Amino acid sequence: MKRGYVYTIVFMFLVSAVFTLFLAGTNVLMAPRIADNARFEEQQSLLNALNLDDQGTTEEIDQRFKDFVKPVEGGEFLYYQSVDSSGAVQGYAVPFTGAGLWGTIRGWLAVNPELNELQGIVFTEQNETPGLGGRIMEDWFKEQFRGLKLEAGQAVAYGEAGSQKIDAISGATQTSNAIIRIINQVKNEVLPKVEVK
């Protein structure tokens, strides 16, 4: 017996409805776990930027974060400070958002308590070309900024910077320039708003 177009349309509608309900239900059930994973990744990123140990189980990361990282309401934005076991401030991590080649680059930039030296930089979101601009996620690229001096009136640039050499990513000039632009913007516009304690 030959079935008509109506049967095909009804069948497709029913199959689509069943799978849509299944996916929606799964999403609702997994929402708490998704939120926990997002929080864990954010904590791990902040620990890394602040040059604190970012390795371990979820519970270890959560405890280390609670012990050594404190949120600060900075009027215009939320940032974090790292403290040692006595409560003395060891650094600050501020959020950044900037334009890359293909989209927005977001992350955290951490500085020492005097706001004149980078402790680290972490990218939490980027849409750059894999294998080129996407290499900003690689440790060698991020690590070269640790310890970089932020001198007043002097822009951060690739090449020799005091005793450090900062390398751009070959073949990703626009992404590399975007990172330097973001660092200089944070240095000039965001760090002055941090309330040093």
Secondary structure, 3 states (H helix, E strand, C coil): CCCCHHHHHHHHHHHHHHHHHHHHHHHHHHHHHHHHHHHHHHHHHHHHHCCCCCCCCHHHHHHHHHHHEEEEECCCCEEEEEECCCCCEEEEEEEEEEECCCCEEEEEEEECCCCCEEEEEEEEECCCCCCCHHHHHCHHHHHCCCCCECCCCCCCCCEEECCEEECCCCCCHHHHHHHHHHHHHHHHHHHHHCCCC
